[in-house]
Amino acid sequence: MEQNFLIPDATFFVELSIFLFTLAVIRLFVVPPIRAVLTEREARVAKTAADADRARQIFAAAEDRYRSSVTEARAEAARLRDRARTEGRAILLAAREQARERSDKMVAEAGIELRTHADRTAARLRDRIDPLARALADRVIGGSGR
C-alpha cells in the first residue's frame, strides 16, 4: 500500500514528540543558566561602565584640584620671590648706608688724625725752627757762632 505523502505517518509524530521533548528539556534546564550568566554579565558590564564614569568624574575633580593647587603654589612662589627681592633690596640699601656711614666716619677720623699729626709736626718744627733760624742768621751774618 502506497501512502499519500501529504498525510503524516506515526514516525513523523514520534520524531515530532522527541523534538518537542528535547526542546522542552533544553528550555527548562539549559536556557535558564545561560540567561542567568548573560544577565549577570550585562549587570557587570553596566556596573563597570558606571564605575568608569565615576572614575572619570573623580579623576576630573582631582585634576581640577591639582591644577588649582599648582596655580596657587605658583602664585605663592611668586609672592615669596617678590617679598624676598624686596627684603633683599632693603638689606642691600641698609648695608650700603651702613658702609657709607662707616666710610664717612673713617674719613672724618682720618682727617682729625691728620690734623692732629700736622699740628704736632708744626709745633715740633716751630720749636726747632727758632734755634735753626738763629744759627742760620749767625752764619749768614758771620757772627760768633763758630
DSSP file (Angstrom, degrees, kcal/mol; ACC not computed):
  #  RESIDUE AA STRUCTURE BP1 BP2  ACC     N-H-->O    O-->H-N    N-H-->O    O-->H-N    TCO  KAPPA ALPHA  PHI   PSI    X-CA   Y-CA   Z-CA
    1    1 A M              0   0    0      0, 0.0     2,-0.5     0, 0.0     0, 0.0   0.000 360.0 360.0 360.0 132.0    0.0    0.0    0.0
    2    2 A E        -     0   0    0      1,-0.0     2,-0.3     0, 0.0     0, 0.0  -0.743 360.0-140.7 -96.5 137.7    1.2    3.2   -1.0
    3    3 A Q        -     0   0    0     -2,-0.5     2,-0.4     1,-0.0     6,-0.0  -0.685  17.5-112.2-103.3 153.2    0.8    6.1    1.2
    4    4 A N    >   -     0   0    0     -2,-0.3     3,-1.1     1,-0.1    -1,-0.0  -0.650  20.0-143.6 -78.9 130.2    0.0    9.6    0.5
    5    5 A F  T 3  S+     0   0    0     -2,-0.4    -1,-0.1     1,-0.3     4,-0.1   0.638  96.0  64.1 -73.7 -10.7    2.9   11.8    1.2
    6    6 A L  T 3  S+     0   0    0      2,-0.1    -1,-0.3     1,-0.0    -2,-0.0   0.689  90.6  72.8 -83.7 -18.6    0.7   14.6    2.4
    7    7 A I  S <  S-     0   0    0     -3,-1.1     2,-0.1     1,-0.0    -1,-0.0  -0.855  85.0-131.3 -98.8 124.1   -0.6   12.5    5.3
    8    8 A P        -     0   0    0      0, 0.0     2,-0.1     0, 0.0    -2,-0.1  -0.436  18.2-144.2 -75.2 148.8    2.0   12.1    8.1
    9    9 A D     >  -     0   0    0     -2,-0.1     4,-1.2    -4,-0.1     3,-0.5  -0.380  34.6 -87.5-101.0-175.0    2.6    8.7    9.5
   10   10 A A  H  > S+     0   0    0      1,-0.2     4,-2.3     2,-0.2     5,-0.2   0.798 121.5  63.2 -67.3 -31.3    3.5    7.6   13.0
   11   11 A T  H  > S+     0   0    0      1,-0.2     4,-2.7     2,-0.2    -1,-0.2   0.893 101.0  52.9 -61.3 -39.8    7.2    8.1   12.6
   12   12 A F  H  > S+     0   0    0     -3,-0.5     4,-2.6     1,-0.2    -1,-0.2   0.927 109.8  47.3 -62.3 -44.3    6.7   11.8   12.0
   13   13 A F  H  X S+     0   0    0     -4,-1.2     4,-2.5     2,-0.2    -2,-0.2   0.868 112.0  50.1 -67.6 -36.2    4.7   12.1   15.2
   14   14 A V  H  X S+     0   0    0     -4,-2.3     4,-2.5     2,-0.2    -2,-0.2   0.938 113.3  45.6 -66.3 -46.2    7.3   10.2   17.2
   15   15 A E  H  X S+     0   0    0     -4,-2.7     4,-2.5     1,-0.2    -2,-0.2   0.889 113.1  51.2 -63.6 -38.5   10.1   12.4   15.8
   16   16 A L  H  X S+     0   0    0     -4,-2.6     4,-2.7    -5,-0.2    -2,-0.2   0.915 110.8  47.5 -64.9 -42.7    8.0   15.5   16.5
   17   17 A S  H  X S+     0   0    0     -4,-2.5     4,-2.6     2,-0.2    -2,-0.2   0.891 112.2  49.7 -67.1 -38.9    7.3   14.4   20.1
   18   18 A I  H  X S+     0   0    0     -4,-2.5     4,-2.7     2,-0.2     5,-0.2   0.915 112.3  48.7 -63.7 -42.4   11.1   13.7   20.6
   19   19 A F  H  X S+     0   0    0     -4,-2.5     4,-2.7     2,-0.2    -2,-0.2   0.934 113.2  46.0 -62.3 -46.6   11.9   17.1   19.2
   20   20 A L  H  X S+     0   0    0     -4,-2.7     4,-2.5     2,-0.2    -2,-0.2   0.890 112.9  50.4 -65.1 -38.7    9.4   18.8   21.4
   21   21 A F  H  X S+     0   0    0     -4,-2.6     4,-2.5     2,-0.2    -2,-0.2   0.932 112.5  46.5 -63.4 -45.1   10.6   16.9   24.4
   22   22 A T  H  X S+     0   0    0     -4,-2.7     4,-2.6     1,-0.2    -2,-0.2   0.898 112.2  51.2 -62.6 -41.0   14.2   17.8   23.7
   23   23 A L  H  X S+     0   0    0     -4,-2.7     4,-2.5    -5,-0.2    -1,-0.2   0.905 110.7  48.3 -63.3 -41.6   13.2   21.4   23.1
   24   24 A A  H  X S+     0   0    0     -4,-2.5     4,-2.4     2,-0.2    -2,-0.2   0.905 111.7  49.5 -65.8 -42.1   11.3   21.4   26.5
   25   25 A V  H  X>S+     0   0    0     -4,-2.5     4,-2.9     2,-0.2     5,-0.6   0.928 113.1  46.6 -63.2 -44.7   14.4   19.9   28.3
   26   26 A I  I  X>S+     0   0    0     -4,-2.6     5,-2.4     1,-0.2     4,-1.8   0.922 113.6  49.0 -62.4 -43.3   16.7   22.5   26.7
   27   27 A R  I  <5S+     0   0    0     -4,-2.5    -2,-0.2    -5,-0.2    -1,-0.2   0.872 118.6  39.2 -65.9 -35.8   14.3   25.3   27.6
   28   28 A L  I  <5S+     0   0    0     -4,-2.4    -2,-0.2    -5,-0.1    -1,-0.2   0.866 131.5  20.3 -82.0 -37.6   13.9   24.1   31.2
   29   29 A F  I  <5S+     0   0    0     -4,-2.9    -3,-0.2    -5,-0.2    -2,-0.2   0.720 128.9  34.1-110.1 -24.4   17.5   23.1   32.0
   30   30 A V  I  X<S+     0   0    0     -4,-1.8     4,-1.5    -5,-0.6    -3,-0.2   0.854 111.6  52.7-101.0 -44.7   19.9   24.7   29.6
   31   31 A V  H  ><S+     0   0    0     -5,-2.4     4,-3.1     1,-0.2     5,-0.3   0.911 101.9  57.7 -65.9 -44.6   18.4   28.2   28.8
   32   32 A P  H  > S+     0   0    0      0, 0.0     4,-2.7     0, 0.0    -1,-0.2   0.917 108.3  45.2 -58.1 -45.2   17.9   29.4   32.4
   33   33 A P  H  > S+     0   0    0      0, 0.0     4,-2.4     0, 0.0    -2,-0.2   0.905 114.8  48.9 -63.6 -36.5   21.6   29.1   33.4
   34   34 A I  H  X S+     0   0    0     -4,-1.5     4,-2.7     2,-0.2     5,-0.2   0.928 112.2  48.4 -65.7 -43.3   22.7   30.7   30.2
   35   35 A R  H  X S+     0   0    0     -4,-3.1     4,-3.1     2,-0.2     5,-0.2   0.910 110.9  51.3 -61.5 -41.5   20.2   33.5   30.7
   36   36 A A  H  X S+     0   0    0     -4,-2.7     4,-2.7    -5,-0.3    -2,-0.2   0.920 111.2  47.2 -61.8 -43.6   21.5   33.9   34.3
   37   37 A V  H  X S+     0   0    0     -4,-2.4     4,-2.5     2,-0.2    -2,-0.2   0.922 114.2  47.0 -63.7 -43.8   25.1   34.1   33.1
   38   38 A L  H  X S+     0   0    0     -4,-2.7     4,-2.6     2,-0.2    -2,-0.2   0.905 113.3  48.4 -65.8 -40.9   24.1   36.6   30.4
   39   39 A T  H  X S+     0   0    0     -4,-3.1     4,-2.5     2,-0.2    -2,-0.2   0.925 112.9  48.2 -64.0 -43.7   22.1   38.7   32.8
   40   40 A E  H  X S+     0   0    0     -4,-2.7     4,-2.5    -5,-0.2    -2,-0.2   0.901 111.6  50.4 -62.0 -40.6   25.0   38.7   35.3
   41   41 A R  H  X S+     0   0    0     -4,-2.5     4,-2.6     2,-0.2    -2,-0.2   0.916 110.1  49.3 -64.8 -43.5   27.4   39.6   32.5
   42   42 A E  H  X S+     0   0    0     -4,-2.6     4,-2.7     2,-0.2    -2,-0.2   0.904 111.2  50.4 -61.6 -41.0   25.2   42.6   31.5
   43   43 A A  H  X S+     0   0    0     -4,-2.5     4,-2.7     2,-0.2    -2,-0.2   0.914 111.1  48.5 -63.6 -41.8   25.0   43.7   35.1
   44   44 A R  H  X S+     0   0    0     -4,-2.5     4,-2.9     2,-0.2    -2,-0.2   0.909 111.6  49.3 -63.5 -41.8   28.7   43.5   35.4
   45   45 A V  H  X S+     0   0    0     -4,-2.6     4,-2.5     2,-0.2    -2,-0.2   0.922 112.7  47.6 -63.4 -43.7   29.2   45.5   32.2
   46   46 A A  H  X S+     0   0    0     -4,-2.7     4,-2.5     2,-0.2    -2,-0.2   0.912 113.4  48.0 -63.5 -42.0   26.7   48.1   33.4
   47   47 A K  H  X S+     0   0    0     -4,-2.7     4,-3.0     2,-0.2    -2,-0.2   0.906 111.5  50.4 -64.6 -41.3   28.5   48.3   36.8
   48   48 A T  H  X S+     0   0    0     -4,-2.9     4,-2.6     2,-0.2    -2,-0.2   0.910 111.0  48.7 -63.2 -41.7   31.9   48.6   35.0
   49   49 A A  H  X S+     0   0    0     -4,-2.5     4,-2.5     2,-0.2    -2,-0.2   0.916 112.9  47.6 -63.9 -42.6   30.5   51.4   32.9
   50   50 A A  H  X S+     0   0    0     -4,-2.5     4,-2.7     2,-0.2    -2,-0.2   0.914 112.5  49.3 -64.2 -42.0   29.1   53.2   35.9
   51   51 A D  H  X S+     0   0    0     -4,-3.0     4,-2.9     2,-0.2    -2,-0.2   0.897 110.3  51.0 -62.7 -39.9   32.4   52.7   37.8
   52   52 A A  H  X S+     0   0    0     -4,-2.6     4,-2.5     2,-0.2    -2,-0.2   0.914 111.1  48.0 -64.7 -42.1   34.3   54.0   34.7
   53   53 A D  H  X S+     0   0    0     -4,-2.5     4,-2.4     2,-0.2    -2,-0.2   0.932 113.4  47.6 -62.7 -44.7   32.0   57.1   34.7
   54   54 A R  H  X S+     0   0    0     -4,-2.7     4,-2.8     1,-0.2    -2,-0.2   0.911 111.9  50.3 -61.3 -42.5   32.5   57.6   38.4
   55   55 A A  H  X S+     0   0    0     -4,-2.9     4,-2.9     2,-0.2    -1,-0.2   0.894 109.3  51.3 -63.9 -39.6   36.3   57.2   38.0
   56   56 A R  H  X S+     0   0    0     -4,-2.5     4,-2.8     2,-0.2    -1,-0.2   0.919 111.7  47.3 -62.5 -42.8   36.3   59.8   35.2
   57   57 A Q  H  X S+     0   0    0     -4,-2.4     4,-2.6     2,-0.2    -2,-0.2   0.926 113.5  47.2 -64.5 -44.1   34.4   62.2   37.4
   58   58 A I  H  X S+     0   0    0     -4,-2.8     4,-2.7     2,-0.2    -2,-0.2   0.912 113.4  49.1 -62.8 -42.2   36.7   61.6   40.3
   59   59 A F  H  X S+     0   0    0     -4,-2.9     4,-2.9     2,-0.2    -2,-0.2   0.917 110.9  49.6 -63.5 -43.3   39.8   62.0   38.0
   60   60 A A  H  X S+     0   0    0     -4,-2.8     4,-2.4     2,-0.2    -2,-0.2   0.916 112.8  47.1 -62.8 -42.0   38.4   65.2   36.6
   61   61 A A  H  X S+     0   0    0     -4,-2.6     4,-2.5     2,-0.2    -2,-0.2   0.920 113.7  47.9 -64.6 -42.7   37.8   66.6   40.1
   62   62 A A  H  X S+     0   0    0     -4,-2.7     4,-2.7     2,-0.2    -2,-0.2   0.899 111.2  50.6 -64.6 -39.8   41.2   65.5   41.2
   63   63 A E  H  X S+     0   0    0     -4,-2.9     4,-2.8     2,-0.2    -1,-0.2   0.903 110.2  49.9 -65.6 -39.8   42.8   67.1   38.1
   64   64 A D  H  X S+     0   0    0     -4,-2.4     4,-2.6     2,-0.2     5,-0.2   0.927 112.3  47.4 -62.6 -44.0   40.9   70.3   38.8
   65   65 A R  H  X S+     0   0    0     -4,-2.5     4,-2.6     2,-0.2    -2,-0.2   0.911 112.4  50.7 -62.3 -41.1   42.1   70.3   42.4
   66   66 A Y  H  X S+     0   0    0     -4,-2.7     4,-2.8     2,-0.2    -2,-0.2   0.938 111.7  46.4 -61.6 -47.4   45.7   69.6   41.2
   67   67 A R  H  X S+     0   0    0     -4,-2.8     4,-2.6     1,-0.2    -2,-0.2   0.910 113.6  47.9 -64.8 -40.9   45.6   72.4   38.7
   68   68 A S  H  X S+     0   0    0     -4,-2.6     4,-2.7     2,-0.2    -1,-0.2   0.896 112.3  50.4 -66.8 -36.9   44.2   74.8   41.2
   69   69 A S  H  X S+     0   0    0     -4,-2.6     4,-2.8    -5,-0.2    -2,-0.2   0.914 111.2  48.1 -64.5 -42.3   46.8   73.7   43.7
   70   70 A V  H  X S+     0   0    0     -4,-2.8     4,-2.6     2,-0.2    -2,-0.2   0.914 112.3  49.4 -64.1 -41.7   49.6   74.2   41.2
   71   71 A T  H  X S+     0   0    0     -4,-2.6     4,-2.4     2,-0.2    -2,-0.2   0.929 113.0  46.5 -63.0 -44.6   48.2   77.6   40.3
   72   72 A E  H  X S+     0   0    0     -4,-2.7     4,-2.8     1,-0.2    -2,-0.2   0.908 112.2  51.0 -62.8 -41.4   48.1   78.6   44.0
   73   73 A A  H  X S+     0   0    0     -4,-2.8     4,-2.6     2,-0.2    -2,-0.2   0.905 110.6  48.5 -64.2 -40.8   51.6   77.2   44.6
   74   74 A R  H  X S+     0   0    0     -4,-2.6     4,-2.4     2,-0.2    -1,-0.2   0.914 112.4  48.4 -65.4 -41.2   52.9   79.2   41.6
   75   75 A A  H  X S+     0   0    0     -4,-2.4     4,-2.5     2,-0.2    -2,-0.2   0.923 112.6  48.4 -64.2 -42.9   51.2   82.4   42.9
   76   76 A E  H  X S+     0   0    0     -4,-2.8     4,-2.7     2,-0.2    -2,-0.2   0.903 110.9  51.0 -62.8 -41.3   52.6   81.8   46.4
   77   77 A A  H  X S+     0   0    0     -4,-2.6     4,-2.8     2,-0.2    -1,-0.2   0.906 109.9  49.9 -63.1 -40.7   56.0   81.2   45.0
   78   78 A A  H  X S+     0   0    0     -4,-2.4     4,-2.7     2,-0.2    -2,-0.2   0.913 111.2  49.0 -64.1 -41.5   55.8   84.5   43.0
   79   79 A R  H  X S+     0   0    0     -4,-2.5     4,-2.7     2,-0.2    -2,-0.2   0.925 112.3  48.1 -62.7 -43.3   54.7   86.3   46.2
   80   80 A L  H  X S+     0   0    0     -4,-2.7     4,-2.8     2,-0.2    -2,-0.2   0.911 111.7  50.0 -63.3 -42.0   57.6   84.8   48.1
   81   81 A R  H  X S+     0   0    0     -4,-2.8     4,-2.7     2,-0.2    -2,-0.2   0.932 112.4  47.1 -61.4 -45.4   60.1   85.7   45.4
   82   82 A D  H  X S+     0   0    0     -4,-2.7     4,-2.6     2,-0.2    -2,-0.2   0.917 113.4  48.0 -63.4 -42.3   58.8   89.3   45.3
   83   83 A R  H  X S+     0   0    0     -4,-2.7     4,-2.9     2,-0.2    -1,-0.2   0.909 112.0  49.9 -64.5 -40.7   58.9   89.6   49.1
   84   84 A A  H  X S+     0   0    0     -4,-2.8     4,-2.8     2,-0.2    -2,-0.2   0.905 111.0  49.4 -64.2 -40.7   62.5   88.1   49.1
   85   85 A R  H  X S+     0   0    0     -4,-2.7     4,-2.8     2,-0.2    -2,-0.2   0.931 112.2  48.1 -62.7 -44.2   63.5   90.6   46.4
   86   86 A T  H  X S+     0   0    0     -4,-2.6     4,-2.4     1,-0.2    -2,-0.2   0.935 114.2  45.6 -62.3 -45.9   62.0   93.5   48.4
   87   87 A E  H  X S+     0   0    0     -4,-2.9     4,-2.8     1,-0.2    -1,-0.2   0.898 112.5  52.0 -63.7 -39.4   63.7   92.3   51.6
   88   88 A G  H  X S+     0   0    0     -4,-2.8     4,-2.8     2,-0.2    -2,-0.2   0.911 109.9  48.3 -63.0 -42.5   67.0   91.8   49.7
   89   89 A R  H  X S+     0   0    0     -4,-2.8     4,-3.0     2,-0.2     5,-0.2   0.918 112.1  49.5 -63.7 -41.5   66.8   95.3   48.3
   90   90 A A  H  X S+     0   0    0     -4,-2.4     4,-2.6     2,-0.2    -2,-0.2   0.924 112.7  46.9 -63.1 -43.4   66.1   96.7   51.8
   91   91 A I  H  X S+     0   0    0     -4,-2.8     4,-2.7     2,-0.2    -2,-0.2   0.917 113.0  49.8 -63.3 -42.8   69.0   94.8   53.3
   92   92 A L  H  X S+     0   0    0     -4,-2.8     4,-2.6     2,-0.2    -2,-0.2   0.921 111.9  47.2 -62.7 -44.5   71.3   95.9   50.4
   93   93 A L  H  X S+     0   0    0     -4,-3.0     4,-2.7     2,-0.2    -1,-0.2   0.909 112.9  49.3 -63.9 -40.7   70.3   99.5   50.9
   94   94 A A  H  X S+     0   0    0     -4,-2.6     4,-2.7    -5,-0.2    -2,-0.2   0.915 111.8  48.8 -63.7 -41.8   70.8   99.3   54.6
   95   95 A A  H  X S+     0   0    0     -4,-2.7     4,-2.7     2,-0.2    -2,-0.2   0.902 111.9  49.1 -65.0 -40.4   74.2   97.7   54.1
   96   96 A R  H  X S+     0   0    0     -4,-2.6     4,-2.8     2,-0.2    -2,-0.2   0.931 112.5  47.8 -63.3 -44.4   75.2  100.4   51.6
   97   97 A E  H  X S+     0   0    0     -4,-2.7     4,-2.6     2,-0.2    -2,-0.2   0.913 112.9  48.4 -62.8 -42.1   74.0  103.1   54.0
   98   98 A Q  H  X S+     0   0    0     -4,-2.7     4,-2.6     2,-0.2    -1,-0.2   0.916 112.7  48.1 -64.0 -42.8   75.9  101.5   56.9
   99   99 A A  H  X S+     0   0    0     -4,-2.7     4,-2.9     2,-0.2    -2,-0.2   0.900 111.6  50.6 -64.7 -39.5   79.1  101.2   54.7
  100  100 A R  H  X S+     0   0    0     -4,-2.8     4,-2.7     2,-0.2    -2,-0.2   0.918 111.1  48.6 -63.8 -42.6   78.7  104.9   53.7
  101  101 A E  H  X S+     0   0    0     -4,-2.6     4,-2.6     2,-0.2    -2,-0.2   0.917 112.5  48.5 -63.4 -42.4   78.4  105.9   57.3
  102  102 A R  H  X S+     0   0    0     -4,-2.6     4,-3.1     2,-0.2    -2,-0.2   0.933 112.4  47.6 -61.9 -45.5   81.4  103.8   58.2
  103  103 A S  H  X S+     0   0    0     -4,-2.9     4,-2.7     1,-0.2    -2,-0.2   0.907 112.5  49.2 -65.7 -38.6   83.5  105.3   55.4
  104  104 A D  H  X S+     0   0    0     -4,-2.7     4,-2.6     2,-0.2    -1,-0.2   0.920 113.3  47.4 -63.0 -41.8   82.4  108.8   56.3
  105  105 A K  H  X S+     0   0    0     -4,-2.6     4,-3.0     2,-0.2    -2,-0.2   0.919 112.8  48.4 -63.8 -43.4   83.3  108.2   59.9
  106  106 A M  H  X S+     0   0    0     -4,-3.1     4,-2.8     2,-0.2    -2,-0.2   0.899 112.1  49.1 -65.0 -39.4   86.7  106.7   58.9
  107  107 A V  H  X S+     0   0    0     -4,-2.7     4,-2.6     2,-0.2    -2,-0.2   0.918 112.8  47.8 -64.8 -42.1   87.3  109.7   56.6
  108  108 A A  H  X S+     0   0    0     -4,-2.6     4,-2.7     2,-0.2    -2,-0.2   0.932 113.5  47.1 -64.1 -44.5   86.4  112.1   59.5
  109  109 A E  H  X S+     0   0    0     -4,-3.0     4,-2.9     1,-0.2    -2,-0.2   0.909 112.7  49.4 -62.5 -41.5   88.6  110.2   61.9
  110  110 A A  H  X S+     0   0    0     -4,-2.8     4,-2.9     2,-0.2    -1,-0.2   0.900 110.9  50.4 -64.6 -39.1   91.5  110.1   59.4
  111  111 A G  H  X S+     0   0    0     -4,-2.6     4,-2.6     2,-0.2    -2,-0.2   0.923 112.2  46.7 -63.0 -43.8   91.1  113.9   58.8
  112  112 A I  H  X S+     0   0    0     -4,-2.7     4,-2.8     2,-0.2    -2,-0.2   0.927 113.6  48.7 -62.7 -44.2   91.1  114.5   62.6
  113  113 A E  H  X S+     0   0    0     -4,-2.9     4,-2.9     1,-0.2    -2,-0.2   0.912 112.0  48.8 -62.5 -42.3   94.2  112.3   63.0
  114  114 A L  H  X S+     0   0    0     -4,-2.9     4,-3.0     2,-0.2    -1,-0.2   0.910 112.3  48.2 -64.7 -40.6   95.9  114.0   60.1
  115  115 A R  H  X S+     0   0    0     -4,-2.6     4,-3.0     2,-0.2    -2,-0.2   0.920 113.2  47.9 -64.2 -42.7   95.1  117.5   61.5
  116  116 A T  H  X S+     0   0    0     -4,-2.8     4,-2.7     2,-0.2     5,-0.2   0.939 114.4  45.9 -62.2 -46.4   96.4  116.3   64.9
  117  117 A H  H  X S+     0   0    0     -4,-2.9     4,-2.9     2,-0.2    -2,-0.2   0.913 113.7  49.2 -62.7 -42.1   99.6  114.9   63.4
  118  118 A A  H  X S+     0   0    0     -4,-3.0     4,-2.9     2,-0.2    -2,-0.2   0.911 111.3  49.7 -64.5 -41.0  100.0  118.1   61.3
  119  119 A D  H  X S+     0   0    0     -4,-3.0     4,-2.6     2,-0.2    -2,-0.2   0.927 113.2  46.1 -63.8 -43.7   99.5  120.3   64.4
  120  120 A R  H  X S+     0   0    0     -4,-2.7     4,-2.8     2,-0.2     5,-0.2   0.930 114.3  48.1 -62.5 -44.9  102.1  118.2   66.4
  121  121 A T  H  X S+     0   0    0     -4,-2.9     4,-2.7     1,-0.2    -2,-0.2   0.919 112.2  49.1 -62.9 -42.0  104.5  118.3   63.5
  122  122 A A  H  X S+     0   0    0     -4,-2.9     4,-2.6     2,-0.2    -1,-0.2   0.908 111.5  49.7 -63.8 -40.8  104.1  122.0   63.0
  123  123 A A  H  X S+     0   0    0     -4,-2.6     4,-2.3     2,-0.2    -2,-0.2   0.923 112.3  47.3 -64.3 -43.4  104.6  122.6   66.8
  124  124 A R  H  X S+     0   0    0     -4,-2.8     4,-1.9     1,-0.2    -2,-0.2   0.916 112.8  49.3 -63.2 -41.9  107.8  120.4   66.7
  125  125 A L  H  X S+     0   0    0     -4,-2.7     4,-2.5    -5,-0.2    -2,-0.2   0.896 109.1  52.1 -65.9 -37.6  109.0  122.3   63.7
  126  126 A R  H  X S+     0   0    0     -4,-2.6     4,-1.4     1,-0.2    -1,-0.2   0.912 109.2  50.7 -62.0 -40.6  108.3  125.7   65.3
  127  127 A D  H  < S+     0   0    0     -4,-2.3    -1,-0.2     1,-0.2    -2,-0.2   0.872 117.3  39.5 -64.8 -34.6  110.3  124.5   68.3
  128  128 A R  H  X S+     0   0    0     -4,-1.9     4,-1.7    -5,-0.2    -2,-0.2   0.733 106.3  65.7 -86.5 -22.9  113.2  123.5   66.1
  129  129 A I  H  X S+     0   0    0     -4,-2.5     4,-3.7     1,-0.2     5,-0.3   0.910  93.2  60.0 -67.7 -41.5  112.9  126.5   63.7
  130  130 A D  H  X S+     0   0    0     -4,-1.4     4,-1.9     1,-0.2     5,-0.2   0.936 110.1  39.1 -57.4 -51.7  113.9  129.1   66.2
  131  131 A P  H  > S+     0   0    0      0, 0.0     4,-2.4     0, 0.0    -1,-0.2   0.898 118.3  49.9 -66.1 -35.9  117.3  127.7   67.0
  132  132 A L  H  X S+     0   0    0     -4,-1.7     4,-2.7     1,-0.2     5,-0.2   0.907 109.3  51.4 -66.5 -39.9  117.9  126.8   63.3
  133  133 A A  H  X S+     0   0    0     -4,-3.7     4,-2.6     2,-0.2    -1,-0.2   0.903 111.7  47.3 -63.8 -39.8  116.9  130.3   62.2
  134  134 A R  H  X S+     0   0    0     -4,-1.9     4,-2.6    -5,-0.3    -1,-0.2   0.909 112.5  49.2 -65.8 -41.9  119.4  131.9   64.8
  135  135 A A  H  X S+     0   0    0     -4,-2.4     4,-2.0     2,-0.2    -2,-0.2   0.914 113.5  46.5 -65.7 -39.6  122.1  129.5   63.7
  136  136 A L  H  X S+     0   0    0     -4,-2.7     4,-2.9     2,-0.2     5,-0.2   0.912 111.7  50.9 -67.2 -42.5  121.5  130.4   60.1
  137  137 A A  H  X S+     0   0    0     -4,-2.6     4,-2.7     1,-0.2     5,-0.3   0.904 109.4  51.6 -62.6 -39.6  121.3  134.1   60.7
  138  138 A D  H  X>S+     0   0    0     -4,-2.6     5,-3.6     2,-0.2     4,-1.5   0.906 111.4  47.0 -64.2 -40.2  124.6  133.8   62.6
  139  139 A R  H  <5S+     0   0    0     -4,-2.0    -2,-0.2     3,-0.2    -1,-0.2   0.920 114.0  47.2 -67.2 -42.9  126.2  132.1   59.7
  140  140 A V  H  <5S+     0   0    0     -4,-2.9    -2,-0.2     1,-0.2    -1,-0.2   0.933 117.6  41.3 -65.9 -44.0  124.9  134.5   57.2
  141  141 A I  H  <5S-     0   0    0     -4,-2.7    -1,-0.2    -5,-0.2    -2,-0.2   0.742 112.3-121.9 -76.2 -21.7  125.9  137.5   59.2
  142  142 A G  T  <5 +     0   0    0     -4,-1.5    -3,-0.2    -5,-0.3    -4,-0.1   0.856  54.3 165.7  85.0  38.2  129.1  135.9   60.0
  143  143 A G    > < -     0   0    0     -5,-3.6     3,-0.6    -6,-0.2    -5,-0.0   0.186  51.0 -75.4 -82.0-161.2  128.6  136.0   63.6
  144  144 A S  T 3  S+     0   0    0      1,-0.2    -1,-0.1     2,-0.1    -5,-0.1   0.232  90.8 107.4 -83.2  10.2  130.1  134.5   66.6
  145  145 A G  T 3         0   0    0      1,-0.3    -1,-0.2    -7,-0.1    -6,-0.1   0.543 360.0 360.0 -70.5  -5.6  128.5  131.1   66.3
  146  146 A R    <         0   0    0     -3,-0.6    -1,-0.3    -8,-0.1    -2,-0.1   0.443 360.0 360.0-103.8 360.0  131.9  129.5   65.3
